[in-house]
Amino acid sequence: MVKGERPEFTAPPDIFYNDTEARKYTTSSRMENIQASLTQRALELLALPDDDQVKLLLDVGCGSGLSGQALTEKGHVWMGFDISAAMLDVALEREAEGDLCLHDIGQGLPLRAGKFDGAISISAIQWLCNADTKAADPRKRMRAFFESLYGCLARGARAVLQFYPQNTEQAHMLTSAAMRAGFSGGLVVDFPHSTRAKKYFLVLMVGSATPLPAAEGMEGQEPADGSQVNIINRKQQKRRKLNHAIVMDSARHPEAKGKGWIFKKKDQMRKKGYTAVPPDTRYTGRKRKSHF
Amino acid sequence: MKLLTHNMLECRIKGIENRYPFVIEASQVDTVEQDFDPDFLRHMYPRLEWPALKAAADSLGVTGLPTSVSEDMLEDEEFLKVFHHALLEVVLIEGFLVCPESGRKFPVSKGIPNLLLNEDEV
């Protein structure tokens, strides 16, 4: 993976988080710091009642158990789900206190109704928007996930899901999928004026209409620590991808950019839930006359 | 996997009626000591399915759990100790979780259940 490129573009999560990638979560202190500070903020937003009662929490996309560690430090009992066996192996090595489970959240959480006091998720739910196999339908996956999450939380519980949306449309898609499942709440964006420090938290509530917590860094300041993620300049990334695609296509598929290719791409976008895809007409991908 | 987790899990296979509880086929069971916290047990008790916990404990060879429980037993230290042991300290390391209706077996290895479904089961 090129540094700074989004992992969602490279491979499905169970393949991307292989042994080498999972290993980074034990060796890289930068990754540990980012995860720890995100978890701290998520816990803050989760706003568990301050009554010294040990709670049962859910960690969606628990990975190597870095976020779970923060929950254990607060004294809570937690249960974690992840799709990557390699990451769960690392969690075992790190002796994560919570119970782990190998599962794809897009298939819905296999949990009974009303059992959990809260849920957190760090950098996981943007993976729901991937259509990695032909059969995968991101809208169905989002629905299955949010409905089962809504079901397994107790009344008055909250879920705080931190994620990296690819664009505003994707953030909107995830938020509206959550609302349709019955949640109230919405998106909290920390450091909205900074490109690198911007953090999205989907704060969801079950059966209570408390106002959303305030975001951090509304005055345009940057965070004090180095908890920032580099997302490469979009233009550069686009150009690089385009060049790559042209080279690959001319080498492997001489006529890859024809009508069929355009129809396929547009269909993929529609399947991912994008609404602004132009309709397929007889003008789509039409050859233009060579004027001069 | 603790029995607390087992008590929360249900089968997500499409189109079946009876999803709960998973039948446990254990081949390796371990005990891991945990801090005894009566408040947490009282907090969790209303959310547990007692018969499922009892059946799961039986299949792992954990004895001492009563068949039925009343609210006032939750003040009894002796009972809470047994309850704590069964709920949090007994861990299933290797074995299978079996769906009660379809009989589909989900493997448990190194204490982690694999609940991934095939495409035709979603």
Interface residues (C-beta under 8 A of the other chain):
Chain A: Q53 V54 K55 L56 V77 M79 I83 A85 L88 D89 L92 D99 L100 C101 L102 H103 D104 Q107 G108 L109 P110 L111 R112 G114 K115 T133 A135 A144 S148 C152 A154
Chain B: M1 K2 L4 T5 N7 M8 L9 E10 C11 R12 Y20 D37 D39 F40 H43 M44 R47 E49 L88 K110 G111 I112 P113 N114 L115 L116 L117 E119 V122
